[in-house]
Amino acid sequence: MSPTRILRIARPTDPLPAIAEMYAHGLGFQRLGGFEDHDGFDGIILGHPSHPYHIEFTSQRGHCVERAPNSDHLLVFYEPDPHPWRATCARRLEAGFLQVPAYNP
């Protein structure tokens, strides 16, 4: 049996611990791994152990990351059922996510 392929999206950030906590709480993710001082980078890998996708947040020591370059620079998670969708939205806002109008409806 071949290993499962996993999509990992890597995003740079400055407040690494705070962003990781926000995504873990807001999306119900777990910390799956991480690294410290890998050629000047620290990272935290979040996701669900049984899902084939992860988010990796990285921070480079001594480097400041600017905010996303435009209003269409988004990570989108779809919740097909409207009932848990409302609860999920509330949990994300509580975790610190911002609700923004869609640039591309």
N, CA, C and O atoms as a MOPAC input file, in Angstrom:
PM7 MOZYME 1SCF
protein

 N      0.84400 1    -1.17900 1     0.00000 1
 C      0.00000 1     0.00000 1     0.00000 1
 C      0.88800 1     1.24100 1     0.00000 1
 O      1.82400 1     1.33400 1     0.79400 1
 N      0.60400 1     2.18400 1    -0.87600 1
 C      1.40100 1     3.40400 1    -0.93500 1
 C      0.93000 1     4.40200 1     0.12300 1
 O     -0.23900 1     4.38500 1     0.50900 1
 N      1.82600 1     5.26900 1     0.59400 1
 C      1.44700 1     6.25200 1     1.60100 1
 C      0.43300 1     7.24800 1     1.04200 1
 O      0.41100 1     7.52700 1    -0.15700 1
 N     -0.39400 1     7.77200 1     1.92200 1
 C     -1.38900 1     8.76600 1     1.53200 1
 C     -0.70300 1    10.09300 1     1.26800 1
 O      0.14500 1    10.52800 1     2.04700 1
 N     -1.06600 1    10.72600 1     0.18600 1
 C     -0.54600 1    12.05700 1    -0.09900 1
 C     -1.30200 1    13.06500 1     0.75900 1
 O     -2.50900 1    12.94000 1     0.96800 1
 N     -0.57900 1    14.05900 1     1.25100 1
 C     -1.16700 1    15.07500 1     2.11800 1
 C     -0.89400 1    16.43600 1     1.51500 1
 O      0.23800 1    16.74500 1     1.14400 1
 N     -1.93200 1    17.24900 1     1.41800 1
 C     -1.77700 1    18.63600 1     1.00500 1
 C     -1.39600 1    19.43500 1     2.23900 1
 O     -2.11700 1    19.41900 1     3.23700 1
 N     -0.27700 1    20.12900 1     2.18000 1
 C      0.13500 1    20.98800 1     3.28200 1
 C      0.29800 1    22.39000 1     2.73800 1
 O      1.08700 1    22.63200 1     1.82500 1
 N     -0.45800 1    23.31000 1     3.31000 1
 C     -0.38200 1    24.71400 1     2.93200 1
 C      0.49400 1    25.40400 1     3.95800 1
 O      0.21200 1    25.34400 1     5.15500 1
 N      1.54700 1    26.05300 1     3.50800 1
 C      2.47500 1    26.74500 1     4.40100 1
 C      2.22900 1    28.25000 1     4.31500 1
 O      2.17400 1    28.82700 1     3.22900 1
 N      2.08500 1    28.86400 1     5.47600 1
 C      1.84600 1    30.30700 1     5.54100 1
 C      2.82600 1    30.92900 1     6.52600 1
 O      2.97700 1    30.42300 1     7.63800 1
 N      3.49400 1    32.01100 1     6.14700 1
 C      4.37600 1    32.69300 1     7.08800 1
 C      3.55600 1    33.58200 1     8.03300 1
 O      2.49700 1    34.09200 1     7.66600 1
 N      4.06000 1    33.75000 1     9.23200 1
 C      3.38900 1    34.59900 1    10.20600 1
 C      4.41800 1    35.12100 1    11.19800 1
 O      5.48700 1    34.53200 1    11.35200 1
 N      4.10500 1    36.21100 1    11.86500 1
 C      4.97700 1    36.70800 1    12.92400 1
 C      4.55700 1    36.16200 1    14.28500 1
 O      5.40900 1    35.65800 1    15.01800 1
 N      3.27300 1    36.24300 1    14.65400 1
 C      2.87900 1    35.75000 1    15.98500 1
 C      2.57700 1    34.25100 1    15.94700 1
 O      1.42200 1    33.84500 1    16.08200 1
 N      3.61400 1    33.43200 1    15.76500 1
 C      3.44200 1    31.99800 1    15.54400 1
 C      2.58500 1    31.30500 1    16.60500 1
 O      1.60900 1    30.64900 1    16.24000 1
 N      2.90000 1    31.41500 1    17.90300 1
 C      2.06600 1    30.71900 1    18.89300 1
 C      0.61000 1    31.18700 1    18.89300 1
 O     -0.29900 1    30.36700 1    19.02600 1
 N      0.38000 1    32.48900 1    18.74700 1
 C     -0.99400 1    33.01100 1    18.76500 1
 C     -1.79100 1    32.54700 1    17.55100 1
 O     -2.95700 1    32.17600 1    17.68900 1
 N     -1.19200 1    32.56100 1    16.38000 1
 C     -1.88100 1    32.11200 1    15.16500 1
 C     -2.16900 1    30.61900 1    15.25300 1
 O     -3.26000 1    30.17900 1    14.88900 1
 N     -1.20300 1    29.83300 1    15.73300 1
 C     -1.42400 1    28.39700 1    15.86300 1
 C     -2.56600 1    28.11100 1    16.82900 1
 O     -3.39600 1    27.24400 1    16.55500 1
 N     -2.62500 1    28.81300 1    17.93900 1
 C     -3.71300 1    28.61900 1    18.90600 1
 C     -5.05900 1    29.01700 1    18.30000 1
 O     -6.05900 1    28.32700 1    18.49800 1
 N     -5.08500 1    30.13000 1    17.56100 1
 C     -6.32800 1    30.58900 1    16.94100 1
 C     -6.86200 1    29.54000 1    15.96200 1
 O     -8.05300 1    29.22900 1    15.98000 1
 N     -5.99400 1    28.99600 1    15.11200 1
 C     -6.43500 1    27.99200 1    14.14600 1
 C     -6.79800 1    26.67700 1    14.82500 1
 O     -7.75600 1    26.02000 1    14.42000 1
 N     -6.05800 1    26.28900 1    15.83800 1
 C     -6.38500 1    25.05600 1    16.55000 1
 C     -7.76100 1    25.17000 1    17.19500 1
 O     -8.57900 1    24.25700 1    17.07800 1
 N     -8.01800 1    26.27700 1    17.86900 1
 C     -9.31200 1    26.46900 1    18.53000 1
 C    -10.43600 1    26.70900 1    17.52100 1
 O    -11.49500 1    26.08700 1    17.60700 1
 N    -10.20500 1    27.59800 1    16.58200 1
 C    -11.25100 1    27.98800 1    15.64300 1
 C    -11.64900 1    26.91700 1    14.65400 1
 O    -12.80200 1    26.86800 1    14.22500 1
 N    -10.71200 1    26.05600 1    14.28300 1
 C    -10.99600 1    25.01200 1    13.30100 1
 C    -11.03600 1    23.62100 1    13.91200 1
 O    -11.31600 1    22.64000 1    13.22300 1
 N    -10.75600 1    23.54000 1    15.19900 1
 C    -10.74500 1    22.22800 1    15.84500 1
 C     -9.55800 1    21.38400 1    15.40800 1
 O     -9.62400 1    20.15500 1    15.44200 1
 N     -8.46300 1    22.04100 1    14.99500 1
 C     -7.26400 1    21.32900 1    14.57100 1
 C     -6.43400 1    20.92500 1    15.78000 1
 O     -6.59300 1    21.46700 1    16.87400 1
 N     -5.55300 1    19.96900 1    15.56200 1
 C     -4.59300 1    19.53100 1    16.56800 1
 C     -3.19400 1    19.88800 1    16.08500 1
 O     -2.94400 1    20.00200 1    14.88600 1
 N     -2.30300 1    20.05800 1    17.02500 1
 C     -0.89800 1    20.23900 1    16.65400 1
 C     -0.35500 1    18.86800 1    16.27500 1
 O     -0.31000 1    17.96000 1    17.10600 1
 N      0.05400 1    18.72100 1    15.02800 1
 C      0.54700 1    17.44400 1    14.52200 1
 C      2.06600 1    17.36000 1    14.54800 1
 O      2.64100 1    16.27300 1    14.48900 1
 N      2.70000 1    18.50600 1    14.63600 1
 C      4.15400 1    18.52100 1    14.63300 1
 C      4.66500 1    19.93600 1    14.63500 1
 O      3.89500 1    20.89200 1    14.72800 1
 N      5.94700 1    20.05800 1    14.53200 1
 C      6.56000 1    21.37200 1    14.49500 1
 C      8.06700 1    21.26400 1    14.48600 1
 O      8.63200 1    20.17100 1    14.51500 1
 N      8.70900 1    22.41800 1    14.44400 1
 C     10.16800 1    22.44600 1    14.43900 1
 C     10.63100 1    23.79700 1    14.96600 1
 O      9.90700 1    24.79000 1    14.90100 1
 N     11.85700 1    23.81100 1    15.49000 1
 C     12.47000 1    25.04000 1    15.99400 1
 C     13.84700 1    25.21200 1    15.38500 1
 O     14.62800 1    24.26500 1    15.29300 1
 N     14.12800 1    26.42800 1    14.97600 1
 C     15.41800 1    26.83500 1    14.43300 1
 C     15.92800 1    25.90500 1    13.33500 1
 O     17.07000 1    25.44400 1    13.36700 1
 N     15.06100 1    25.64300 1    12.37100 1
 C     15.47200 1    24.91700 1    11.16600 1
 C     15.97400 1    25.96400 1    10.18000 1
 O     15.19100 1    26.54900 1     9.43200 1
 N     17.27600 1    26.19300 1    10.18400 1
 C     17.89500 1    27.25200 1     9.37400 1
 C     17.23600 1    28.60800 1     9.63600 1
 O     17.01300 1    29.38300 1     8.70700 1
 N     16.92300 1    28.89100 1    10.91200 1
 C     16.35400 1    30.18200 1    11.28500 1
 C     14.83500 1    30.23200 1    11.27100 1
 O     14.25300 1    31.27700 1    11.56200 1
 N     14.18500 1    29.12900 1    10.94200 1
 C     12.72400 1    29.07300 1    10.89400 1
 C     12.18300 1    28.21200 1    12.03100 1
 O     12.76400 1    27.18900 1    12.39300 1
 N     11.06100 1    28.65400 1    12.58000 1
 C     10.27000 1    27.86200 1    13.51200 1
 C      8.96300 1    27.54900 1    12.81200 1
 O      8.53000 1    28.31500 1    11.95000 1
 N      8.32600 1    26.44900 1    13.15800 1
 C      7.06800 1    26.09700 1    12.50300 1
 C      6.17900 1    25.23700 1    13.36500 1
 O      6.64300 1    24.50600 1    14.24000 1
 N      4.89000 1    25.33800 1    13.10100 1
 C      3.88700 1    24.52200 1    13.76400 1
 C      2.97900 1    23.95500 1    12.68300 1
 O      2.50800 1    24.69300 1    11.81700 1
 N      2.73100 1    22.64000 1    12.72800 1
 C      1.88800 1    21.95500 1    11.74600 1
 C      0.58800 1    21.57400 1    12.44100 1
 O      0.59400 1    20.89000 1    13.46400 1
 N     -0.52400 1    22.02400 1    11.87300 1
 C     -1.84900 1    21.78100 1    12.43000 1
 C     -2.69700 1    20.99400 1    11.45600 1
 O     -2.48700 1    21.06000 1    10.24500 1
 N     -3.66400 1    20.24400 1    11.98500 1
 C     -4.61100 1    19.52200 1    11.14500 1
 C     -5.35400 1    18.48400 1    11.95200 1
 O     -5.35100 1    18.50600 1    13.18300 1
 N     -5.98000 1    17.59100 1    11.25000 1
 C     -6.64700 1    16.42800 1    11.83800 1
 C     -5.83500 1    15.21000 1    11.42800 1
 O     -5.49600 1    15.07100 1    10.25300 1
 N     -5.51900 1    14.33400 1    12.35600 1
 C     -4.70100 1    13.17100 1    12.00600 1
 C     -5.27600 1    12.31700 1    10.87400 1
 O     -4.51400 1    11.68900 1    10.13800 1
 N     -6.59100 1    12.27900 1    10.72000 1
 C     -7.19500 1    11.42600 1     9.69400 1
 C     -7.54200 1    12.16500 1     8.40800 1
 O     -8.09700 1    11.56200 1     7.49000 1
 N     -7.22900 1    13.45400 1     8.31600 1
 C     -7.54400 1    14.21400 1     7.10500 1
 C     -6.27800 1    14.44100 1     6.28200 1
 O     -5.19900 1    14.62700 1     6.84500 1
 N     -6.40100 1    14.42700 1     4.95900 1
 C     -5.22500 1    14.53200 1     4.09900 1
 C     -4.80000 1    15.97400 1     3.79900 1
 O     -4.32900 1    16.26700 1     2.70000 1
 N     -4.96600 1    16.86800 1     4.77200 1
 C     -4.48600 1    18.24200 1     4.59300 1
 C     -4.01500 1    18.78100 1     5.93500 1
 O     -4.54500 1    18.43300 1     6.99000 1
 N     -3.00400 1    19.64200 1     5.86400 1
 C     -2.43500 1    20.28800 1     7.04000 1
 C     -2.19800 1    21.75900 1     6.72500 1
 O     -2.13800 1    22.15800 1     5.56300 1
 N     -2.06600 1    22.54800 1     7.77000 1
 C     -1.58900 1    23.91900 1     7.63300 1
 C     -0.29200 1    24.01100 1     8.42200 1
 O     -0.22700 1    23.61000 1     9.58400 1
 N      0.72100 1    24.53500 1     7.78600 1
 C      2.01300 1    24.73800 1     8.43600 1
 C      2.24900 1    26.23700 1     8.53500 1
 O      2.33100 1    26.92900 1     7.51900 1
 N      2.35800 1    26.72900 1     9.74600 1
 C      2.68200 1    28.13800 1     9.96400 1
 C      4.15800 1    28.22600 1    10.30400 1
 O      4.66200 1    27.46700 1    11.13300 1
 N      4.84900 1    29.16100 1     9.65600 1
 C      6.27300 1    29.32300 1     9.88400 1
 C      6.57600 1    30.75600 1    10.28700 1
 O      5.84700 1    31.69000 1     9.95200 1
 N      7.66200 1    30.89800 1    11.00800 1
 C      8.14900 1    32.20700 1    11.41900 1
 C      9.66000 1    32.19300 1    11.26900 1
 O     10.33600 1    31.28500 1    11.75200 1
 N     10.18200 1    33.20600 1    10.59500 1
 C     11.62300 1    33.30100 1    10.40500 1
 C     12.18700 1    34.27900 1    11.42100 1
 O     11.73500 1    35.42100 1    11.51500 1
 N     13.15400 1    33.83700 1    12.16400 1
 C     13.76300 1    34.67700 1    13.19700 1
 C     14.41000 1    35.90800 1    12.57500 1
 O     15.17400 1    35.80800 1    11.61500 1
 N     14.08900 1    37.07700 1    13.14300 1
 C     14.66600 1    38.32900 1    12.66100 1
 C     14.01000 1    38.88100 1    11.40900 1
 O     14.50800 1    39.85300 1    10.84200 1
 N     12.90800 1    38.29500 1    10.95900 1
 C     12.22400 1    38.74000 1     9.73400 1
 C     10.76800 1    39.04500 1    10.06500 1
 O     10.11400 1    38.26800 1    10.76100 1
 N     10.26300 1    40.15800 1     9.57500 1
 C      8.87300 1    40.55200 1     9.81100 1
 C      8.04800 1    40.26500 1     8.55100 1
 O      8.39700 1    40.70300 1     7.45400 1
 N      6.96200 1    39.53200 1     8.72600 1
 C      6.07100 1    39.19500 1     7.61500 1
 C      4.97400 1    40.24900 1     7.53700 1
 O      4.37700 1    40.61200 1     8.55100 1
 N      4.71700 1    40.72900 1     6.35000 1
 C      3.63300 1    41.68300 1     6.17700 1
 C      2.31000 1    40.94000 1     6.05300 1
 O      2.28000 1    39.73200 1     5.82100 1
 N      1.22300 1    41.67800 1     6.20900 1
 C     -0.10500 1    41.08000 1     6.06700 1
 C     -0.30300 1    40.58400 1     4.63800 1
 O      0.43500 1    40.95900 1     3.72600 1
 N     -1.31100 1    39.73300 1     4.46200 1
 C     -1.62400 1    39.21000 1     3.12800 1
 C     -1.72800 1    40.37400 1     2.13900 1
 O     -2.23400 1    41.44000 1     2.49000 1
 N     -1.25700 1    40.18000 1     0.92000 1
 C     -1.13200 1    41.30200 1    -0.01100 1
 C     -2.44100 1    41.88000 1    -0.54400 1
 O     -2.45000 1    43.02100 1    -1.00700 1
 N     -3.54000 1    41.14000 1    -0.49500 1
 C     -4.77500 1    41.71000 1    -1.02400 1
 C     -5.99500 1    41.05100 1    -0.38700 1
 O     -5.86900 1    40.10700 1     0.39300 1
 N     -7.16500 1    41.55700 1    -0.72800 1
 C     -8.40200 1    41.07200 1    -0.10600 1
 C     -8.84400 1    39.70300 1    -0.62100 1
 O     -9.80100 1    39.12800 1    -0.10200 1
 N     -8.16300 1    39.18000 1    -1.62900 1
 C     -8.51300 1    37.86400 1    -2.16200 1
 C     -7.50700 1    36.79800 1    -1.73000 1
 O     -7.50700 1    35.69100 1    -2.26700 1
 N     -6.66300 1    37.12300 1    -0.77700 1
 C     -5.64000 1    36.20800 1    -0.26800 1
 C     -6.22900 1    35.49600 1     0.94700 1
 O     -6.04400 1    35.93400 1     2.08200 1
 N     -6.93900 1    34.39500 1     0.69900 1
 C     -7.71600 1    33.74100 1     1.75000 1
 C     -7.43100 1    32.24700 1     1.80900 1
 O     -7.01800 1    31.64100 1     0.82000 1
 N     -7.65800 1    31.66100 1     2.98100 1
 C     -7.79900 1    30.21900 1     3.12200 1
 C     -9.28600 1    29.98100 1     3.31600 1
 O     -9.89800 1    30.60200 1     4.18500 1
 N     -9.87600 1    29.10300 1     2.53200 1
 C    -11.32100 1    28.88300 1     2.57900 1
 C    -11.59000 1    27.44600 1     3.01200 1
 O    -11.07000 1    26.49900 1     2.42200 1
 N    -12.41100 1    27.29700 1     4.05400 1
 C    -12.85500 1    25.98900 1     4.51900 1
 C    -14.36500 1    25.93600 1     4.34300 1
 O    -15.08800 1    26.78400 1     4.86600 1
 N    -14.83100 1    24.95100 1     3.61500 1
 C    -16.25600 1    24.82400 1     3.34900 1
 C    -16.90500 1    23.87700 1     4.34700 1
 O    -16.36700 1    22.81200 1     4.65000 1
 N    -18.04400 1    24.27100 1     4.84500 1
 C    -18.87500 1    23.42900 1     5.71200 1
 C    -20.19100 1    23.24900 1     4.97700 1
 O    -20.98000 1    24.19300 1     4.91200 1
 N    -20.46200 1    22.06000 1     4.41500 1
 C    -21.63500 1    21.87700 1     3.56800 1
 C    -22.96900 1    21.89900 1     4.30900 1
 O    -23.99300 1    22.20400 1     3.69800 1
 N    -22.99000 1    21.59200 1     5.58300 1
 C    -24.23900 1    21.54300 1     6.34800 1
 C    -24.43400 1    22.86500 1     7.08800 1
 O    -23.55200 1    23.26000 1     7.85100 1
 N    -25.57000 1    23.57600 1     6.89200 1
 C    -25.75100 1    24.89400 1     7.50400 1
 C    -25.84100 1    24.87800 1     9.03300 1
 O    -25.52600 1    25.88400 1     9.66900 1
 N    -26.26200 1    23.76500 1     9.63600 1
 C    -26.39900 1    23.74400 1    11.09500 1
 C    -25.04100 1    23.79500 1    11.79400 1
 O    -24.83100 1    24.67000 1    12.63400 1
 N    -24.11800 1    22.89400 1    11.48100 1
 C    -22.80500 1    23.02800 1    12.12200 1
 C    -22.03800 1    24.25000 1    11.61900 1
 O    -21.13700 1    24.74100 1    12.29900 1
 N    -22.39200 1    24.74200 1    10.42900 1
 C    -21.72200 1    25.91900 1     9.87900 1
 C    -21.86600 1    27.10700 1    10.82200 1
 O    -20.89000 1    27.81900 1    11.05500 1
 N    -23.04100 1    27.33700 1    11.36300 1
 C    -23.24900 1    28.46300 1    12.28300 1
 C    -22.38800 1    28.31200 1    13.53500 1
 O    -21.76000 1    29.27700 1    13.97300 1
 N    -22.35400 1    27.12800 1    14.10600 1
 C    -21.53700 1    26.88300 1    15.29400 1
 C    -20.04700 1    27.03300 1    14.97600 1
 O    -19.27900 1    27.56100 1    15.78000 1
 N    -19.65800 1    26.56100 1    13.79700 1
 C    -18.26700 1    26.68700 1    13.38400 1
 C    -17.88300 1    28.14900 1    13.21500 1
 O    -16.79900 1    28.55500 1    13.63500 1
 N    -18.75200 1    28.94400 1    12.61100 1
 C    -18.47800 1    30.37900 1    12.44400 1
 C    -18.32700 1    31.06400 1    13.80000 1
 O    -17.41600 1    31.87000 1    13.98800 1
 N    -19.20500 1    30.75200 1    14.73400 1
 C    -19.13400 1    31.34600 1    16.06800 1
 C    -17.82200 1    30.95900 1    16.75300 1
 O    -17.18300 1    31.80300 1    17.38200 1
 N    -17.41500 1    29.69200 1    16.63600 1
 C    -16.16400 1    29.24300 1    17.25100 1
 C    -14.96900 1    29.95300 1    16.63200 1
 O    -14.02500 1    30.30300 1    17.34100 1
 N    -14.99600 1    30.16700 1    15.33700 1
 C    -13.88000 1    30.85400 1    14.66800 1
 C    -13.79100 1    32.31000 1    15.10600 1
 O    -12.69600 1    32.81200 1    15.36000 1
 N    -14.92200 1    32.99000 1    15.19700 1
 C    -14.91200 1    34.37900 1    15.66000 1
 C    -14.40200 1    34.45300 1    17.09800 1
 O    -13.62400 1    35.34400 1    17.43900 1
 N    -14.83700 1    33.52800 1    17.93000 1
 C    -14.38600 1    33.46800 1    19.32500 1
 C    -12.87600 1    33.24800 1    19.40600 1
 O    -12.21600 1    33.76100 1    20.31000 1
 N    -12.34000 1    32.49100 1    18.46800 1
 C    -10.91000 1    32.19000 1    18.45000 1
 C    -10.07300 1    33.36200 1    17.95700 1
 O     -8.85700 1    33.37200 1    18.14800 1
 N    -10.70800 1    34.35400 1    17.32300 1
 C     -9.96400 1    35.51700 1    16.85200 1
 C     -9.96300 1    35.73300 1    15.36000 1
 O     -9.34100 1    36.67900 1    14.87700 1
 N    -10.64800 1    34.87300 1    14.60700 1
 C    -10.76300 1    35.09300 1    13.17100 1
 C    -11.58900 1    36.34300 1    12.91500 1
 O    -12.43000 1    36.71400 1    13.73400 1
 N    -11.35400 1    36.98200 1    11.80200 1
 C    -12.13300 1    38.15300 1    11.41100 1
 C    -13.10600 1    37.78800 1    10.31500 1
 O    -12.76300 1    37.05700 1     9.38600 1
 N    -14.31800 1    38.29600 1    10.42400 1
 C    -15.29600 1    38.12100 1     9.36900 1
 C    -15.11200 1    39.26900 1     8.38800 1
 O    -15.14600 1    40.43600 1     8.77600 1
 N    -14.92000 1    38.93700 1     7.13000 1
 C    -14.69100 1    39.95300 1     6.10500 1
 C    -15.65400 1    39.72800 1     4.95100 1
 O    -16.05400 1    38.59600 1     4.67700 1
 N    -16.02400 1    40.80900 1     4.27700 1
 C    -16.87800 1    40.63300 1     3.09600 1
 C    -16.09800 1    39.92900 1     1.98900 1
 O    -14.89100 1    40.12100 1     1.83900 1
 N    -16.80400 1    39.12100 1     1.22600 1
 C    -16.15700 1    38.39300 1     0.13600 1
 C    -15.76600 1    39.33800 1    -0.98300 1
 O    -16.59600 1    40.11400 1    -1.45800 1
 N    -14.53100 1    39.28500 1    -1.40300 1
 C    -14.07200 1    40.04700 1    -2.55900 1
 C    -14.55100 1    39.37100 1    -3.82500 1
 O    -14.95900 1    40.03800 1    -4.77700 1
 N    -14.50200 1    38.02000 1    -3.83900 1
 C    -14.90500 1    37.22500 1    -4.98400 1
 C    -16.08300 1    36.34400 1    -4.52800 1
 O    -15.86900 1    35.26900 1    -3.96700 1
 N    -17.31500 1    36.79500 1    -4.76700 1
 C    -18.46200 1    36.05300 1    -4.27000 1
 C    -18.62000 1    34.70400 1    -4.95400 1
 O    -19.54700 1    33.95700 1    -4.64100 1

